[in-house]
Amino acid sequence: MKYGYIRPVTINDSVSEQIKKLEQYTNDIIKEEHANNKKRNELDALLNFKLTSNDVLYITDLCIIADTTKHLVDILDIFSTKGTALYVINLNKTITENGKETFINTLHDITDFQSDIVKFRTRMGLENYTREGKSLGRPKRDDKNLRDAIEMYMSKKYTLDEIKAKTNISRATLYRHLDR
């Protein structure tokens, strides 16, 4: 069976242009009503219930079916498991299990690489920050206003509202520092 899938993502083609291109391959076109990446009911139904072995899904661009590289890899893994092909019209490329060794594995490698780079940059940033003598996390308040607020509280002469008005220290901050 041949299916087409449209999502109103207008990066390269408008919805009407997507329809024109897809109609050259199939009249069974499934249209998502929104461009959001969540709650893509038509895509979920297509992937989980409609597509079977030897089916072909036609799309105009990869961004129509996936929002991230990881998402694309996950979808292509489903296609591979089902024995379904994906044809990307604007790339003039068919992605099948036979071509999996090159394209899908490359995508897996790219996804792993992107994840590793993010981890590496985060770790390097944290190491550089601590090497410069800076401490991680939220800075601790240890200023004159806080000391004044604690003294006022301990004297039992002031209400919490008076303490806040004079020192600009919130109740939560005051109580957090009283526990120490």
C-alpha positions as CSV (number, residue, x, y, z in Angstrom):
1,M,0.0,0.0,0.0
2,K,1.2,3.5,-0.7
3,Y,0.5,6.3,1.8
4,G,1.3,10.0,1.9
5,Y,1.8,12.0,5.1
6,I,1.3,15.8,5.4
7,R,2.0,18.0,8.4
8,P,1.5,21.8,8.1
9,V,5.2,22.5,8.5
10,T,5.9,25.1,5.8
11,I,9.7,25.2,5.7
12,N,10.0,24.1,2.1
13,D,6.5,23.3,0.8
14,S,3.1,24.7,1.7
15,V,0.4,22.2,2.5
16,S,-1.1,22.5,-1.0
17,E,2.4,22.0,-2.6
18,Q,2.8,18.9,-0.4
19,I,-0.5,17.5,-1.6
20,K,0.4,18.2,-5.3
21,K,3.7,16.3,-4.9
22,L,2.2,13.4,-2.9
23,E,-0.7,13.0,-5.4
24,Q,1.9,12.0,-8.1
25,Y,2.5,8.8,-6.0
26,T,-0.7,8.1,-4.0
27,N,-4.2,9.3,-3.3
28,D,-4.2,7.8,0.2
29,I,-2.9,11.0,2.0
30,I,-3.0,11.3,5.7
31,K,-3.0,14.9,7.0
32,E,-2.0,16.0,10.5
33,E,-4.1,19.0,11.6
34,H,-1.3,20.8,13.4
35,A,2.4,21.4,13.2
36,N,3.2,20.7,16.9
37,N,5.6,17.9,17.7
38,K,3.3,16.5,20.4
39,K,0.0,14.6,20.0
40,R,0.6,13.7,16.4
41,N,-2.3,11.3,16.4
42,E,-2.4,10.7,12.6
43,L,1.3,9.8,12.6
44,D,0.9,7.5,15.6
45,A,-2.0,5.7,14.0
46,L,0.0,5.4,10.7
47,L,3.1,4.0,12.5
48,N,1.3,1.7,14.9
49,F,-1.8,0.4,12.9
50,K,-1.7,1.2,9.2
51,L,1.8,0.5,7.9
52,T,2.6,-3.1,7.2
53,S,5.3,-5.0,5.4
54,N,6.2,-3.7,1.9
55,D,4.1,-0.5,2.3
56,V,5.7,2.8,1.2
57,L,5.1,6.2,3.0
58,Y,5.7,9.3,0.9
59,I,6.7,12.6,2.4
60,T,8.1,15.8,0.9
61,D,10.8,16.4,3.6
62,L,12.2,14.7,6.6
63,C,11.0,17.5,8.8
64,I,7.4,16.6,8.0
65,I,7.8,13.3,9.8
66,A,10.4,14.0,12.5
67,D,11.3,17.0,14.7
68,T,14.8,15.9,15.8
69,T,17.5,13.5,14.6
70,K,16.6,11.2,17.5
71,H,12.9,11.2,16.5
72,L,13.8,10.4,12.9
73,V,16.0,7.5,14.1
74,D,13.1,6.1,16.2
75,I,10.7,6.4,13.3
76,L,13.1,4.7,10.9
77,D,13.6,1.9,13.4
78,I,9.9,1.3,13.3
79,F,10.0,1.3,9.5
80,S,12.8,-1.2,9.6
81,T,11.0,-3.5,12.0
82,K,7.9,-3.4,9.9
83,G,9.7,-3.8,6.5
84,T,8.2,-0.5,5.4
85,A,9.9,2.0,3.0
86,L,10.0,5.8,3.3
87,Y,10.3,7.9,0.2
88,V,11.4,11.5,0.6
89,I,10.3,13.4,-2.5
90,N,12.4,16.5,-2.2
91,L,15.5,14.4,-1.6
92,N,14.5,11.8,-4.3
93,K,15.6,9.2,-1.8
94,T,14.0,5.9,-0.7
95,I,14.9,4.8,2.8
96,T,14.4,1.0,3.2
97,E,15.8,-1.8,5.3
98,N,18.1,-2.6,2.4
99,G,19.6,0.9,2.5
100,K,19.6,0.7,6.3
101,E,23.3,-0.1,6.6
102,T,24.2,3.3,5.3
103,F,21.5,5.9,6.1
104,I,20.0,4.6,9.4
105,N,23.3,3.6,10.9
106,T,24.7,7.0,10.0
107,L,21.8,8.6,11.7
108,H,22.4,6.5,14.8
109,D,26.0,7.6,14.8
110,I,25.1,11.3,14.4
111,T,22.6,11.0,17.2
112,D,25.2,9.4,19.5
113,F,27.7,12.0,18.5
114,Q,25.3,14.9,19.3
115,S,24.6,13.4,22.7
116,D,28.3,12.9,23.4
117,I,29.1,16.5,22.4
118,V,26.5,17.9,24.7
119,K,27.8,15.8,27.6
120,F,31.4,16.8,26.8
121,R,30.6,20.5,26.6
122,T,28.7,20.4,29.8
123,R,31.4,18.6,31.7
124,M,34.1,20.9,30.3
125,G,32.1,24.0,31.3
126,L,31.7,22.6,34.8
127,E,35.4,21.8,35.1
128,N,36.4,25.3,33.9
129,Y,34.0,26.9,36.2
130,T,35.3,25.1,39.3
131,R,38.9,25.6,38.1
132,E,38.3,29.3,38.2
133,G,37.4,28.9,41.9
134,K,33.7,29.5,41.4
135,S,31.2,27.3,43.2
136,L,28.4,25.5,41.5
137,G,24.8,26.0,42.3
138,R,22.8,28.9,43.6
139,P,25.0,31.4,45.5
140,K,24.6,31.4,49.2
141,R,23.2,34.6,50.8
142,D,25.5,35.8,53.5
143,D,25.1,39.6,53.6
144,K,24.4,42.2,56.2
145,N,20.6,42.2,55.5
146,L,20.4,38.5,56.3
147,R,22.4,38.9,59.5
148,D,20.2,41.8,60.5
149,A,17.0,39.8,59.7
150,I,18.2,36.9,61.9
151,E,19.1,39.3,64.8
152,M,15.7,41.0,64.5
153,Y,13.9,37.6,64.5
154,M,15.9,36.3,67.5
155,S,15.2,39.5,69.5
156,K,11.5,38.6,69.2
157,K,10.7,42.4,69.0
158,Y,9.7,42.4,65.3
159,T,7.0,40.6,63.3
160,L,8.0,38.8,60.1
161,D,6.4,41.5,58.0
162,E,8.5,44.2,59.8
163,I,11.6,42.1,59.2
164,K,10.8,41.7,55.5
165,A,10.1,45.4,55.1
166,K,13.3,46.6,56.8
167,T,15.8,43.9,55.4
168,N,14.1,42.8,52.2
169,I,14.7,39.2,53.3
170,S,11.7,36.9,52.6
171,R,10.2,34.6,55.2
172,A,11.4,31.5,53.3
173,T,15.0,32.8,53.2
174,L,14.9,33.7,56.8
175,Y,13.6,30.3,57.9
176,R,16.0,28.5,55.6
177,H,19.0,30.3,57.3
178,L,17.6,29.9,60.8
179,D,17.7,26.1,60.4
180,R,21.5,26.3,59.9
